[in-house]
Protein backbone atom coordinates (compact mmCIF):
# COMPACT_ATOMS: atom_id res chain seq x y z
CA UNK A 1 0.00 0.00 0.00
CA UNK A 2 1.34 3.46 -0.86
CA UNK A 3 2.08 6.20 1.66
CA UNK A 4 -0.97 8.18 0.50
CA UNK A 5 -3.27 5.22 1.06
CA UNK A 6 -1.84 4.67 4.53
CA UNK A 7 -2.43 8.29 5.48
CA UNK A 8 -6.05 8.33 4.43
CA UNK A 9 -7.23 4.81 5.11
CA UNK A 10 -5.63 4.04 8.47
CA UNK A 11 -6.07 0.31 7.79
CA UNK A 12 -9.73 0.61 6.83
CA UNK A 13 -10.93 -1.52 3.89
CA UNK A 14 -11.51 0.04 0.48
CA UNK A 15 -14.61 -0.79 -1.54
CA UNK A 16 -13.56 -1.57 -5.11
CA UNK A 17 -14.05 1.17 -7.69
CA UNK A 18 -13.41 0.25 -11.30
CA UNK A 19 -15.35 2.60 -13.56
CA UNK A 20 -14.47 6.30 -13.68
CA UNK A 21 -16.22 9.00 -15.70
CA UNK A 22 -14.49 12.28 -16.49
CA UNK A 23 -16.78 15.19 -17.26
CA UNK A 24 -14.77 17.75 -19.19
CA UNK A 25 -11.68 16.37 -20.92
CA UNK A 26 -9.77 19.55 -21.58
CA UNK A 27 -6.18 20.04 -20.39
CA UNK A 28 -6.75 18.86 -16.81
CA UNK A 29 -9.51 16.36 -17.48
CA UNK A 30 -7.60 14.60 -20.23
CA UNK A 31 -4.46 14.36 -18.10
CA UNK A 32 -6.43 12.80 -15.23
CA UNK A 33 -8.25 10.42 -17.57
CA UNK A 34 -4.99 9.32 -19.19
CA UNK A 35 -3.35 8.56 -15.86
CA UNK A 36 -6.42 6.72 -14.59
CA UNK A 37 -6.36 4.51 -17.70
CA UNK A 38 -2.69 3.76 -16.99
CA UNK A 39 -3.65 2.93 -13.39
CA UNK A 40 -6.02 0.23 -14.63
CA UNK A 41 -9.40 1.94 -14.34
CA UNK A 42 -12.13 1.74 -16.96
CA UNK A 43 -12.40 5.38 -18.00
CA UNK A 44 -15.12 7.06 -20.02
CA UNK A 45 -15.76 10.73 -20.57
CA UNK A 46 -17.83 13.46 -22.10
CA UNK A 47 -16.94 16.87 -23.48
CA UNK A 48 -18.89 19.03 -25.94
CA UNK A 49 -15.67 19.44 -27.95
CA UNK A 50 -15.35 16.56 -30.48
CA UNK A 51 -11.56 17.05 -30.63
CA UNK A 52 -11.34 16.52 -26.87
CA UNK A 53 -13.24 13.24 -27.21
CA UNK A 54 -10.87 12.08 -29.94
CA UNK A 55 -7.93 12.74 -27.64
CA UNK A 56 -9.68 10.77 -24.89
CA UNK A 57 -10.17 7.78 -27.19
CA UNK A 58 -6.52 7.96 -28.24
CA UNK A 59 -5.58 7.80 -24.55
CA UNK A 60 -7.59 4.61 -24.06
CA UNK A 61 -10.81 6.09 -22.73
CA UNK A 62 -14.38 5.65 -24.00
CA UNK A 63 -16.11 8.69 -25.48
CA UNK A 64 -19.74 9.13 -24.42
CA UNK A 65 -22.43 11.09 -26.35
CA UNK A 66 -23.54 13.04 -23.27
CA UNK A 67 -23.11 13.31 -19.50
CA UNK A 68 -26.19 11.21 -18.73
CA UNK A 69 -24.94 8.26 -20.78
CA UNK A 70 -21.59 8.46 -19.02
CA UNK A 71 -23.13 8.75 -15.55
CA UNK A 72 -25.23 5.64 -16.11
CA UNK A 73 -22.13 3.45 -16.54
CA UNK A 74 -19.66 4.59 -13.87
CA UNK A 75 -19.03 4.46 -10.12
CA UNK A 76 -17.34 7.85 -9.79
CA UNK A 77 -17.56 11.04 -11.85
CA UNK A 78 -14.71 13.54 -11.86
CA UNK A 79 -15.85 17.00 -12.93
CA UNK A 80 -13.27 19.29 -14.57
CA UNK A 81 -15.51 22.06 -15.86
CA UNK A 82 -14.97 25.66 -17.04
CA UNK A 83 -17.70 27.39 -15.02
CA UNK A 84 -20.83 27.19 -12.84
CA UNK A 85 -23.27 26.97 -15.74
CA UNK A 86 -21.50 23.89 -17.05
CA UNK A 87 -21.65 22.35 -13.56
CA UNK A 88 -25.37 22.96 -13.09
CA UNK A 89 -26.15 21.56 -16.53
CA UNK A 90 -24.02 18.53 -15.75
CA UNK A 91 -25.87 17.92 -12.48
CA UNK A 92 -29.17 17.75 -14.35
CA UNK A 93 -27.70 15.16 -16.70
CA UNK A 94 -26.22 13.13 -13.86
CA UNK A 95 -29.57 13.03 -12.06
CA UNK A 96 -31.31 12.07 -15.31
CA UNK A 97 -29.03 9.03 -15.64
CA UNK A 98 -30.89 7.29 -12.81
CA UNK A 99 -27.65 6.02 -11.26
CA UNK A 100 -28.02 6.46 -7.49
CA UNK A 101 -24.76 4.71 -6.54
CA UNK A 102 -22.56 7.53 -7.77
CA UNK A 103 -19.96 9.68 -6.09
CA UNK A 104 -19.27 13.01 -7.82
CA UNK A 105 -15.80 14.47 -7.32
CA UNK A 106 -15.91 18.18 -8.23
CA UNK A 107 -12.37 19.35 -9.06
CA UNK A 108 -13.14 22.65 -10.81
CA UNK A 109 -12.23 26.07 -9.43
CA UNK A 110 -15.66 27.57 -8.79
CA UNK A 111 -17.47 29.70 -6.24
CA UNK A 112 -18.14 27.68 -3.09
CA UNK A 113 -21.84 28.53 -3.16
CA UNK A 114 -22.19 27.15 -6.70
CA UNK A 115 -20.67 23.89 -5.50
CA UNK A 116 -22.96 23.78 -2.47
CA UNK A 117 -26.00 24.31 -4.71
CA UNK A 118 -24.87 21.42 -6.91
CA UNK A 119 -24.25 19.23 -3.86
CA UNK A 120 -27.78 19.85 -2.54
CA UNK A 121 -29.31 19.05 -5.92
CA UNK A 122 -27.48 15.71 -5.98
CA UNK A 123 -28.22 14.99 -2.34
CA UNK A 124 -31.97 14.94 -3.01
CA UNK A 125 -31.27 11.97 -5.31
CA UNK A 126 -28.97 10.22 -2.81
CA UNK A 127 -25.83 11.07 -4.80
CA UNK A 128 -22.78 12.16 -2.80
CA UNK A 129 -20.61 15.04 -3.95
CA UNK A 130 -17.12 15.96 -2.78
CA UNK A 131 -15.39 19.32 -3.19
CA UNK A 132 -11.91 18.35 -4.48
CA UNK A 133 -10.09 21.18 -6.28
CA UNK A 134 -6.60 20.49 -7.55
CA UNK A 135 -3.27 22.20 -7.04
CA UNK A 136 -1.10 21.98 -10.14
CA UNK A 137 -0.91 22.94 -13.80
CA UNK A 138 -1.86 20.90 -16.83
CA UNK A 139 1.80 19.98 -17.29
CA UNK A 140 1.93 18.76 -13.70
CA UNK A 141 -1.31 16.83 -14.17
CA UNK A 142 0.23 14.96 -17.10
CA UNK A 143 2.91 13.49 -14.80
CA UNK A 144 0.63 12.99 -11.75
CA UNK A 145 2.22 15.93 -9.95
CA UNK A 146 -1.11 17.11 -8.52
CA UNK A 147 -2.32 17.66 -4.97
CA UNK A 148 -6.00 17.14 -4.17
CA UNK A 149 -7.68 19.43 -1.64
CA UNK A 150 -10.52 17.08 -0.66
CA UNK A 151 -13.46 18.14 1.48
CA UNK A 152 -16.70 16.38 2.35
CA UNK A 153 -17.61 13.12 4.14
CA UNK A 154 -14.42 11.51 5.43
CA UNK A 155 -15.59 7.97 4.74
CA UNK A 156 -16.18 8.81 1.07
CA UNK A 157 -12.79 10.50 0.74
CA UNK A 158 -11.18 7.35 2.16
CA UNK A 159 -13.09 5.14 -0.22
CA UNK A 160 -11.83 7.17 -3.17
CA UNK A 161 -8.17 6.89 -2.16
CA UNK A 162 -7.31 4.52 -5.07
CA UNK A 163 -8.84 7.01 -7.50
CA UNK A 164 -6.83 9.91 -6.06
CA UNK A 165 -3.70 7.78 -6.32
CA UNK A 166 -4.50 7.15 -9.97
CA UNK A 167 -4.00 10.78 -10.97
CA UNK A 168 -2.38 12.67 -8.05
CA UNK A 169 0.73 12.50 -5.89
CA UNK A 170 -1.03 13.55 -2.69
CA UNK A 171 -4.44 14.19 -1.15
CA UNK A 172 -5.36 16.20 1.93
CA UNK A 173 -8.62 15.59 3.77
CA UNK A 174 -9.62 19.13 4.74
CA UNK A 175 -12.88 18.28 6.48
CA UNK A 176 -16.08 20.22 5.88
CA UNK A 177 -17.35 20.56 2.30
CA UNK A 178 -16.04 23.81 0.84
CA UNK A 179 -12.74 23.80 2.71
CA UNK A 180 -11.12 22.40 -0.42
CA UNK A 181 -12.06 25.51 -2.40
CA UNK A 182 -10.87 27.78 0.40
CA UNK A 183 -7.45 26.15 0.32
CA UNK A 184 -7.46 26.28 -3.49
CA UNK A 185 -8.04 30.04 -3.49
CA UNK A 186 -5.22 30.51 -1.00
CA UNK A 187 -2.96 28.46 -3.26
CA UNK A 188 -3.98 30.37 -6.37
CA UNK A 189 -3.34 33.70 -4.67
CA UNK A 190 0.25 32.57 -4.20
CA UNK A 191 0.42 31.27 -7.77
CA UNK A 192 -0.76 34.63 -9.14
CA UNK A 193 1.96 36.47 -7.23
CA UNK A 194 4.77 33.97 -7.81
CA UNK A 195 4.08 33.82 -11.55
CA UNK A 196 4.41 37.58 -12.02
CA UNK A 197 7.41 37.69 -9.66
CA UNK A 198 9.06 35.00 -11.79
CA UNK A 199 8.49 37.08 -14.92
CA UNK A 200 10.00 40.15 -13.25
CA UNK A 201 13.14 38.31 -12.14
CA UNK A 202 13.70 36.52 -15.45
CA UNK A 203 13.16 39.69 -17.46
CA UNK A 204 15.73 41.46 -15.30
CA UNK A 205 18.17 38.62 -15.94
CA UNK A 206 17.49 38.69 -19.67
CA UNK A 207 18.24 42.41 -19.81
CA UNK A 208 21.57 41.59 -18.12
CA UNK A 209 22.29 38.92 -20.72
CA UNK A 210 21.32 35.93 -18.55
CA UNK A 211 19.09 33.48 -20.44
CA UNK A 212 15.84 32.61 -18.63
CA UNK A 213 16.66 28.87 -18.83
CA UNK A 214 19.97 29.46 -17.08
CA UNK A 215 18.34 31.68 -14.46
CA UNK A 216 15.64 29.10 -13.72
CA UNK A 217 18.24 26.38 -13.13
CA UNK A 218 20.33 28.50 -10.79
CA UNK A 219 17.56 30.31 -8.91
CA UNK A 220 15.53 27.14 -8.33
CA UNK A 221 18.36 25.81 -6.18
CA UNK A 222 18.40 28.82 -3.86
CA UNK A 223 16.23 30.79 -1.45
CA UNK A 224 14.42 32.52 -4.31
CA UNK A 225 13.12 29.30 -5.81
CA UNK A 226 9.41 28.49 -6.18
CA UNK A 227 7.23 25.96 -8.01
CA UNK A 228 6.12 28.68 -10.41
CA UNK A 229 9.74 29.49 -11.20
CA UNK A 230 10.38 25.81 -11.94
CA UNK A 231 7.18 25.20 -13.92
CA UNK A 232 6.41 28.50 -15.64
CA UNK A 233 9.92 29.92 -15.83
CA UNK A 234 10.93 27.66 -18.76
CA UNK A 235 7.81 28.78 -20.66
CA UNK A 236 8.96 32.40 -20.47
CA UNK A 237 11.75 31.78 -22.98
CA UNK A 238 11.30 31.58 -26.77
CA UNK A 239 7.54 32.24 -26.48
CA UNK A 240 6.96 28.96 -24.67
CA UNK A 241 3.71 30.44 -23.38
CA UNK A 242 2.01 29.47 -26.66
CA UNK A 243 1.78 25.92 -25.21
CA UNK A 244 -0.84 26.51 -22.54
CA UNK A 245 -1.07 24.55 -19.31
CA UNK A 246 -3.36 27.23 -17.83
CA UNK A 247 -4.92 29.66 -20.27
CA UNK A 248 -5.01 33.33 -19.30
CA UNK A 249 -8.72 33.52 -20.21
CA UNK A 250 -9.55 30.72 -17.76
CA UNK A 251 -7.21 32.14 -15.12
CA UNK A 252 -9.24 35.38 -15.11
CA UNK A 253 -12.08 33.44 -13.49
CA UNK A 254 -9.74 32.31 -10.73
CA UNK A 255 -8.49 35.86 -10.22
CA UNK A 256 -12.06 37.10 -9.81
CA UNK A 257 -12.81 34.39 -7.23
CA UNK A 258 -9.70 35.29 -5.24
CA UNK A 259 -10.54 39.00 -5.31
CA UNK A 260 -14.09 38.28 -4.14
CA UNK A 261 -12.88 36.06 -1.29
CA UNK A 262 -10.40 38.70 -0.14
CA UNK A 263 -13.07 41.40 -0.17
CA UNK A 264 -15.55 39.22 1.75
CA UNK A 265 -12.93 38.37 4.39
CA UNK A 266 -11.77 42.02 4.50
CA UNK A 267 -8.16 41.01 3.92
CA UNK A 268 -5.89 43.72 2.45
CA UNK A 269 -3.95 42.26 -0.46
CA UNK A 270 -1.63 44.86 -1.98
CA UNK A 271 0.70 42.27 -3.53
CA UNK A 272 -2.08 40.25 -5.17
CA UNK A 273 -3.84 43.43 -6.30
CA UNK A 274 -0.69 44.58 -8.09
CA UNK A 275 -0.82 41.48 -10.32
CA UNK A 276 -4.38 42.06 -11.54
CA UNK A 277 -3.47 44.71 -14.17
CA UNK A 278 -0.72 42.44 -15.52
CA UNK A 279 -3.12 39.58 -16.22
CA UNK A 280 -5.68 42.03 -17.63
CA UNK A 281 -2.99 43.36 -19.95
CA UNK A 282 -2.23 39.80 -21.06
CA UNK A 283 -5.83 39.49 -22.20
CA UNK A 284 -5.70 42.85 -23.98
CA UNK A 285 -2.50 41.86 -25.79
CA UNK A 286 -4.09 38.72 -27.23
CA UNK A 287 -2.77 36.14 -24.79
CA UNK A 288 -6.19 34.78 -23.77
CA UNK A 289 -5.49 31.32 -25.21
CA UNK A 290 -1.86 31.35 -24.10
CA UNK A 291 -0.32 30.15 -20.84
CA UNK A 292 -0.18 32.55 -17.92
CA UNK A 293 3.60 32.54 -18.41
CA UNK A 294 2.80 35.14 -21.09
CA UNK A 295 2.94 37.78 -18.33
CA UNK A 296 6.67 37.77 -19.19
CA UNK A 297 5.74 39.18 -22.60
CA UNK A 298 3.44 41.74 -20.95
CA UNK A 299 6.21 43.07 -18.72
CA UNK A 300 8.70 43.04 -21.58
CA UNK A 301 6.40 45.10 -23.79
CA UNK A 302 5.53 47.45 -20.94
CA UNK A 303 9.19 48.14 -20.28
CA UNK A 304 9.97 48.56 -23.97
CA UNK A 305 7.23 51.15 -24.39
CA UNK A 306 8.23 53.14 -21.33
CA UNK A 307 11.89 53.22 -22.39
CA UNK A 308 11.11 54.98 -25.67
C-alpha positions in Angstrom: 0.0 0.0 0.0 1.3 3.5 -0.9 2.1 6.2 1.7 -1.0 8.2 0.5 -3.3 5.2 1.1 -1.8 4.7 4.5 -2.4 8.3 5.5 -6.1 8.3 4.4 -7.2 4.8 5.1 -5.6 4.0 8.5 -6.1 0.3 7.8 -9.7 0.6 6.8 -10.9 -1.5 3.9 -11.5 0.0 0.5 -14.6 -0.8 -1.5 -13.6 -1.6 -5.1 -14.1 1.2 -7.7 -13.4 0.3 -11.3 -15.3 2.6 -13.6 -14.5 6.3 -13.7 -16.2 9.0 -15.7 -14.5 12.3 -16.5 -16.8 15.2 -17.3 -14.8 17.7 -19.2 -11.7 16.4 -20.9 -9.8 19.5 -21.6 -6.2 20.0 -20.4 -6.7 18.9 -16.8 -9.5 16.4 -17.5 -7.6 14.6 -20.2 -4.5 14.4 -18.1 -6.4 12.8 -15.2 -8.3 10.4 -17.6 -5.0 9.3 -19.2 -3.3 8.6 -15.9 -6.4 6.7 -14.6 -6.4 4.5 -17.7 -2.7 3.8 -17.0 -3.6 2.9 -13.4 -6.0 0.2 -14.6 -9.4 1.9 -14.3 -12.1 1.7 -17.0 -12.4 5.4 -18.0 -15.1 7.1 -20.0 -15.8 10.7 -20.6 -17.8 13.5 -22.1 -16.9 16.9 -23.5 -18.9 19.0 -25.9 -15.7 19.4 -27.9 -15.3 16.6 -30.5 -11.6 17.0 -30.6 -11.3 16.5 -26.9 -13.2 13.2 -27.2 -10.9 12.1 -29.9 -7.9 12.7 -27.6 -9.7 10.8 -24.9 -10.2 7.8 -27.2 -6.5 8.0 -28.2 -5.6 7.8 -24.6 -7.6 4.6 -24.1 -10.8 6.1 -22.7 -14.4 5.6 -24.0 -16.1 8.7 -25.5 -19.7 9.1 -24.4 -22.4 11.1 -26.3 -23.5 13.0 -23.3 -23.1 13.3 -19.5 -26.2 11.2 -18.7 -24.9 8.3 -20.8 -21.6 8.5 -19.0 -23.1 8.8 -15.6 -25.2 5.6 -16.1 -22.1 3.5 -16.5 -19.7 4.6 -13.9 -19.0 4.5 -10.1 -17.3 7.9 -9.8 -17.6 11.0 -11.8 -14.7 13.5 -11.9 -15.8 17.0 -12.9 -13.3 19.3 -14.6 -15.5 22.1 -15.9 -15.0 25.7 -17.0 -17.7 27.4 -15.0 -20.8 27.2 -12.8 -23.3 27.0 -15.7 -21.5 23.9 -17.1 -21.6 22.3 -13.6 -25.4 23.0 -13.1 -26.2 21.6 -16.5 -24.0 18.5 -15.7 -25.9 17.9 -12.5 -29.2 17.8 -14.3 -27.7 15.2 -16.7 -26.2 13.1 -13.9 -29.6 13.0 -12.1 -31.3 12.1 -15.3 -29.0 9.0 -15.6 -30.9 7.3 -12.8 -27.7 6.0 -11.3 -28.0 6.5 -7.5 -24.8 4.7 -6.5 -22.6 7.5 -7.8 -20.0 9.7 -6.1 -19.3 13.0 -7.8 -15.8 14.5 -7.3 -15.9 18.2 -8.2 -12.4 19.3 -9.1 -13.1 22.6 -10.8 -12.2 26.1 -9.4 -15.7 27.6 -8.8 -17.5 29.7 -6.2 -18.1 27.7 -3.1 -21.8 28.5 -3.2 -22.2 27.1 -6.7 -20.7 23.9 -5.5 -23.0 23.8 -2.5 -26.0 24.3 -4.7 -24.9 21.4 -6.9 -24.3 19.2 -3.9 -27.8 19.8 -2.5 -29.3 19.0 -5.9 -27.5 15.7 -6.0 -28.2 15.0 -2.3 -32.0 14.9 -3.0 -31.3 12.0 -5.3 -29.0 10.2 -2.8 -25.8 11.1 -4.8 -22.8 12.2 -2.8 -20.6 15.0 -4.0 -17.1 16.0 -2.8 -15.4 19.3 -3.2 -11.9 18.4 -4.5 -10.1 21.2 -6.3 -6.6 20.5 -7.5 -3.3 22.2 -7.0 -1.1 22.0 -10.1 -0.9 22.9 -13.8 -1.9 20.9 -16.8 1.8 20.0 -17.3 1.9 18.8 -13.7 -1.3 16.8 -14.2 0.2 15.0 -17.1 2.9 13.5 -14.8 0.6 13.0 -11.8 2.2 15.9 -9.9 -1.1 17.1 -8.5 -2.3 17.7 -5.0 -6.0 17.1 -4.2 -7.7 19.4 -1.6 -10.5 17.1 -0.7 -13.5 18.1 1.5 -16.7 16.4 2.4 -17.6 13.1 4.1 -14.4 11.5 5.4 -15.6 8.0 4.7 -16.2 8.8 1.1 -12.8 10.5 0.7 -11.2 7.4 2.2 -13.1 5.1 -0.2 -11.8 7.2 -3.2 -8.2 6.9 -2.2 -7.3 4.5 -5.1 -8.8 7.0 -7.5 -6.8 9.9 -6.1 -3.7 7.8 -6.3 -4.5 7.1 -10.0 -4.0 10.8 -11.0 -2.4 12.7 -8.1 0.7 12.5 -5.9 -1.0 13.6 -2.7 -4.4 14.2 -1.2 -5.4 16.2 1.9 -8.6 15.6 3.8 -9.6 19.1 4.7 -12.9 18.3 6.5 -16.1 20.2 5.9 -17.3 20.6 2.3 -16.0 23.8 0.8 -12.7 23.8 2.7 -11.1 22.4 -0.4 -12.1 25.5 -2.4 -10.9 27.8 0.4 -7.4 26.1 0.3 -7.5 26.3 -3.5 -8.0 30.0 -3.5 -5.2 30.5 -1.0 -3.0 28.5 -3.3 -4.0 30.4 -6.4 -3.3 33.7 -4.7 0.3 32.6 -4.2 0.4 31.3 -7.8 -0.8 34.6 -9.1 2.0 36.5 -7.2 4.8 34.0 -7.8 4.1 33.8 -11.5 4.4 37.6 -12.0 7.4 37.7 -9.7 9.1 35.0 -11.8 8.5 37.1 -14.9 10.0 40.2 -13.3 13.1 38.3 -12.1 13.7 36.5 -15.4 13.2 39.7 -17.5 15.7 41.5 -15.3 18.2 38.6 -15.9 17.5 38.7 -19.7 18.2 42.4 -19.8 21.6 41.6 -18.1 22.3 38.9 -20.7 21.3 35.9 -18.6 19.1 33.5 -20.4 15.8 32.6 -18.6 16.7 28.9 -18.8 20.0 29.5 -17.1 18.3 31.7 -14.5 15.6 29.1 -13.7 18.2 26.4 -13.1 20.3 28.5 -10.8 17.6 30.3 -8.9 15.5 27.1 -8.3 18.4 25.8 -6.2 18.4 28.8 -3.9 16.2 30.8 -1.5 14.4 32.5 -4.3 13.1 29.3 -5.8 9.4 28.5 -6.2 7.2 26.0 -8.0 6.1 28.7 -10.4 9.7 29.5 -11.2 10.4 25.8 -11.9 7.2 25.2 -13.9 6.4 28.5 -15.6 9.9 29.9 -15.8 10.9 27.7 -18.8 7.8 28.8 -20.7 9.0 32.4 -20.5 11.7 31.8 -23.0 11.3 31.6 -26.8 7.5 32.2 -26.5 7.0 29.0 -24.7 3.7 30.4 -23.4 2.0 29.5 -26.7 1.8 25.9 -25.2 -0.8 26.5 -22.5 -1.1 24.5 -19.3 -3.4 27.2 -17.8 -4.9 29.7 -20.3 -5.0 33.3 -19.3 -8.7 33.5 -20.2 -9.6 30.7 -17.8 -7.2 32.1 -15.1 -9.2 35.4 -15.1 -12.1 33.4 -13.5 -9.7 32.3 -10.7 -8.5 35.9 -10.2 -12.1 37.1 -9.8 -12.8 34.4 -7.2 -9.7 35.3 -5.2 -10.5 39.0 -5.3 -14.1 38.3 -4.1 -12.9 36.1 -1.3 -10.4 38.7 -0.1 -13.1 41.4 -0.2 -15.5 39.2 1.7 -12.9 38.4 4.4 -11.8 42.0 4.5 -8.2 41.0 3.9 -5.9 43.7 2.5 -4.0 42.3 -0.5 -1.6 44.9 -2.0 0.7 42.3 -3.5 -2.1 40.3 -5.2 -3.8 43.4 -6.3 -0.7 44.6 -8.1 -0.8 41.5 -10.3 -4.4 42.1 -11.5 -3.5 44.7 -14.2 -0.7 42.4 -15.5 -3.1 39.6 -16.2 -5.7 42.0 -17.6 -3.0 43.4 -20.0 -2.2 39.8 -21.1 -5.8 39.5 -22.2 -5.7 42.9 -24.0 -2.5 41.9 -25.8 -4.1 38.7 -27.2 -2.8 36.1 -24.8 -6.2 34.8 -23.8 -5.5 31.3 -25.2 -1.9 31.3 -24.1 -0.3 30.1 -20.8 -0.2 32.5 -17.9 3.6 32.5 -18.4 2.8 35.1 -21.1 2.9 37.8 -18.3 6.7 37.8 -19.2 5.7 39.2 -22.6 3.4 41.7 -21.0 6.2 43.1 -18.7 8.7 43.0 -21.6 6.4 45.1 -23.8 5.5 47.4 -20.9 9.2 48.1 -20.3 10.0 48.6 -24.0 7.2 51.2 -24.4 8.2 53.1 -21.3 11.9 53.2 -22.4 11.1 55.0 -25.7 
